[in-house]
Amino acid sequence: MLVLRLERVPASLRGELTRWLLEASTGMFVGRVSAMVREQLWTLVCHSLKGGGAVMAHSTDNEQGFALRTWGTPSREVVDFEGLSLVRVPGSVPEK
């Protein structure tokens, strides 16, 4: 399973992603694609953001059962905490 969340991106990128994934709500795409297609879509997203942000979650074989990636300036950031991926809203918890 693949989930992509895009923020402040060109409409052309959203249109391109609808060829492969379902846009469940504005900027949120879901679908099931091969690992190769997933990597190619992520490369497309990273090269097409133009100041926006992206978060990708996909199934993988780890303790949580998924992996998270971010690119650009998303409103949330992924933090590794002893091997677990956690999400932090910038400004909500002071950084050490």
CYANA upper distance limits for C-alpha pairs under 8 A (distance plus 0.5 A):
  1 MET  CA     30 VAL  CA      7.88
  1 MET  CA     31 GLY  CA      6.37
  1 MET  CA     32 ARG  CA      5.22
  1 MET  CA     33 VAL  CA      7.74
  1 MET  CA     58 HIS  CA      6.14
  1 MET  CA     59 SER  CA      6.06
  2 LEU  CA     29 PHE  CA      8.47
  2 LEU  CA     30 VAL  CA      6.06
  2 LEU  CA     31 GLY  CA      5.83
  2 LEU  CA     32 ARG  CA      6.29
  2 LEU  CA     33 VAL  CA      7.71
  2 LEU  CA     38 ARG  CA      8.19
  2 LEU  CA     56 MET  CA      7.79
  2 LEU  CA     57 ALA  CA      6.40
  2 LEU  CA     58 HIS  CA      4.99
  2 LEU  CA     59 SER  CA      7.32
  3 VAL  CA     28 MET  CA      7.63
  3 VAL  CA     29 PHE  CA      6.10
  3 VAL  CA     30 VAL  CA      5.01
  3 VAL  CA     31 GLY  CA      7.27
  3 VAL  CA     56 MET  CA      6.23
  3 VAL  CA     57 ALA  CA      5.65
  3 VAL  CA     58 HIS  CA      6.81
  4 LEU  CA     27 GLY  CA      8.31
  4 LEU  CA     28 MET  CA      6.18
  4 LEU  CA     29 PHE  CA      5.49
  4 LEU  CA     30 VAL  CA      6.95
  4 LEU  CA     54 ALA  CA      7.53
  4 LEU  CA     55 VAL  CA      6.29
  4 LEU  CA     56 MET  CA      5.02
  4 LEU  CA     57 ALA  CA      6.99
  5 ARG  CA     27 GLY  CA      6.10
  5 ARG  CA     28 MET  CA      5.00
  5 ARG  CA     29 PHE  CA      6.91
  5 ARG  CA     54 ALA  CA      6.13
  5 ARG  CA     55 VAL  CA      5.68
  5 ARG  CA     56 MET  CA      6.94
  6 LEU  CA     27 GLY  CA      5.32
  6 LEU  CA     28 MET  CA      6.86
  6 LEU  CA     52 GLY  CA      7.93
  6 LEU  CA     53 GLY  CA      6.36
  6 LEU  CA     54 ALA  CA      5.06
  6 LEU  CA     55 VAL  CA      7.14
  6 LEU  CA     74 PRO  CA      8.37
  7 GLU  CA     27 GLY  CA      6.96
  7 GLU  CA     52 GLY  CA      5.99
  7 GLU  CA     53 GLY  CA      5.60
  7 GLU  CA     54 ALA  CA      6.81
  7 GLU  CA     74 PRO  CA      7.07
  8 ARG  CA     49 LEU  CA      8.36
  8 ARG  CA     51 GLY  CA      7.76
  8 ARG  CA     52 GLY  CA      5.03
  8 ARG  CA     53 GLY  CA      7.19
  9 VAL  CA     13 LEU  CA      7.45
  9 VAL  CA     14 ARG  CA      8.08
  9 VAL  CA     48 SER  CA      8.25
  9 VAL  CA     49 LEU  CA      5.87
  9 VAL  CA     50 LYS  CA      7.14
  9 VAL  CA     51 GLY  CA      7.83
  9 VAL  CA     52 GLY  CA      5.62
  9 VAL  CA     53 GLY  CA      7.79
 10 PRO  CA     14 ARG  CA      7.41
 10 PRO  CA     48 SER  CA      8.19
 10 PRO  CA     49 LEU  CA      7.52
 10 PRO  CA     50 LYS  CA      7.94
 11 ALA  CA     15 GLY  CA      6.69
 12 SER  CA     16 GLU  CA      6.68
 13 LEU  CA     17 LEU  CA      6.80
 13 LEU  CA     45 VAL  CA      7.69
 13 LEU  CA     48 SER  CA      7.13
 13 LEU  CA     49 LEU  CA      8.36
 14 ARG  CA     18 THR  CA      6.98
 14 ARG  CA     27 GLY  CA      7.56
 15 GLY  CA     19 ARG  CA      7.76
 16 GLU  CA     20 TRP  CA      8.37
 17 LEU  CA     21 LEU  CA      6.37
 17 LEU  CA     29 PHE  CA      8.22
 17 LEU  CA     41 LEU  CA      8.07
 18 THR  CA     22 LEU  CA      6.28
 18 THR  CA     23 GLU  CA      6.92
 18 THR  CA     29 PHE  CA      8.36
 20 TRP  CA     31 GLY  CA      7.99
 20 TRP  CA     33 VAL  CA      8.31
 21 LEU  CA     29 PHE  CA      6.29
 21 LEU  CA     30 VAL  CA      6.02
 21 LEU  CA     31 GLY  CA      5.48
 21 LEU  CA     32 ARG  CA      8.21
 22 LEU  CA     29 PHE  CA      5.88
 22 LEU  CA     30 VAL  CA      5.88
 22 LEU  CA     31 GLY  CA      6.73
 23 GLU  CA     27 GLY  CA      7.32
 23 GLU  CA     28 MET  CA      6.10
 23 GLU  CA     29 PHE  CA      4.87
 23 GLU  CA     30 VAL  CA      7.07
 24 ALA  CA     28 MET  CA      6.33
 24 ALA  CA     29 PHE  CA      6.36
 24 ALA  CA     30 VAL  CA      7.32
 25 SER  CA     29 PHE  CA      7.91
 33 VAL  CA     37 VAL  CA      6.60
 33 VAL  CA     38 ARG  CA      6.70
 34 SER  CA     38 ARG  CA      6.62
 35 ALA  CA     39 GLU  CA      6.68
 36 MET  CA     40 GLN  CA      6.80
 37 VAL  CA     41 LEU  CA      6.55
 38 ARG  CA     42 TRP  CA      6.65
 39 GLU  CA     43 THR  CA      6.70
 40 GLN  CA     44 LEU  CA      6.73
 41 LEU  CA     45 VAL  CA      6.66
 42 TRP  CA     46 CYS  CA      6.62
 42 TRP  CA     56 MET  CA      8.46
 43 THR  CA     47 HIS  CA      6.73
 44 LEU  CA     48 SER  CA      6.61
 45 VAL  CA     49 LEU  CA      6.55
 45 VAL  CA     54 ALA  CA      8.08
 46 CYS  CA     54 ALA  CA      8.39
 46 CYS  CA     71 TRP  CA      6.96
 46 CYS  CA     72 GLY  CA      8.07
 49 LEU  CA     53 GLY  CA      7.09
 49 LEU  CA     54 ALA  CA      8.32
 49 LEU  CA     72 GLY  CA      7.66
 51 GLY  CA     72 GLY  CA      7.12
 51 GLY  CA     73 THR  CA      7.55
 52 GLY  CA     72 GLY  CA      6.42
 52 GLY  CA     73 THR  CA      6.31
 52 GLY  CA     74 PRO  CA      7.43
 53 GLY  CA     70 THR  CA      7.97
 53 GLY  CA     71 TRP  CA      6.30
 53 GLY  CA     72 GLY  CA      4.90
 53 GLY  CA     73 THR  CA      4.86
 53 GLY  CA     74 PRO  CA      4.58
 53 GLY  CA     75 SER  CA      8.06
 54 ALA  CA     70 THR  CA      6.05
 54 ALA  CA     71 TRP  CA      5.76
 54 ALA  CA     72 GLY  CA      6.90
 54 ALA  CA     73 THR  CA      7.86
 54 ALA  CA     74 PRO  CA      6.28
 55 VAL  CA     68 LEU  CA      7.48
 55 VAL  CA     69 ARG  CA      6.14
 55 VAL  CA     70 THR  CA      4.94
 55 VAL  CA     71 TRP  CA      7.14
 55 VAL  CA     74 PRO  CA      7.55
 56 MET  CA     68 LEU  CA      6.09
 56 MET  CA     69 ARG  CA      5.65
 56 MET  CA     70 THR  CA      6.88
 57 ALA  CA     66 PHE  CA      6.98
 57 ALA  CA     67 ALA  CA      6.04
 57 ALA  CA     68 LEU  CA      5.06
 57 ALA  CA     69 ARG  CA      7.11
 58 HIS  CA     66 PHE  CA      5.83
 58 HIS  CA     67 ALA  CA      6.04
 58 HIS  CA     68 LEU  CA      7.34
 59 SER  CA     65 GLY  CA      6.32
 59 SER  CA     66 PHE  CA      4.75
 59 SER  CA     67 ALA  CA      6.95
 60 THR  CA     65 GLY  CA      5.87
 60 THR  CA     66 PHE  CA      5.36
 60 THR  CA     67 ALA  CA      6.79
 61 ASP  CA     65 GLY  CA      6.11
 61 ASP  CA     66 PHE  CA      7.64
 62 ASN  CA     66 PHE  CA      7.28
 63 GLU  CA     84 LEU  CA      8.50
 64 GLN  CA     84 LEU  CA      7.77
 67 ALA  CA     85 SER  CA      8.01
 68 LEU  CA     78 VAL  CA      7.66
 68 LEU  CA     85 SER  CA      7.58
 69 ARG  CA     78 VAL  CA      7.88
 70 THR  CA     74 PRO  CA      7.75
 70 THR  CA     77 GLU  CA      7.75
 70 THR  CA     78 VAL  CA      7.65
 75 SER  CA     89 VAL  CA      7.35
 75 SER  CA     90 PRO  CA      7.91
 76 ARG  CA     87 VAL  CA      7.04
 76 ARG  CA     88 ARG  CA      6.26
 76 ARG  CA     89 VAL  CA      5.26
 76 ARG  CA     90 PRO  CA      6.85
 77 GLU  CA     87 VAL  CA      6.15
 77 GLU  CA     88 ARG  CA      5.84
 77 GLU  CA     89 VAL  CA      6.95
 77 GLU  CA     90 PRO  CA      7.53
 78 VAL  CA     85 SER  CA      6.84
 78 VAL  CA     86 LEU  CA      6.16
 78 VAL  CA     87 VAL  CA      5.12
 78 VAL  CA     88 ARG  CA      6.84
 79 VAL  CA     85 SER  CA      6.25
 79 VAL  CA     86 LEU  CA      5.65
 79 VAL  CA     87 VAL  CA      6.49
 79 VAL  CA     88 ARG  CA      7.39
 80 ASP  CA     84 LEU  CA      6.09
 80 ASP  CA     85 SER  CA      5.31
 80 ASP  CA     86 LEU  CA      6.75
 81 PHE  CA     85 SER  CA      6.76
 81 PHE  CA     86 LEU  CA      7.27
 88 ARG  CA     92 SER  CA      8.01
 88 ARG  CA     93 VAL  CA      8.22
 89 VAL  CA     93 VAL  CA      8.13
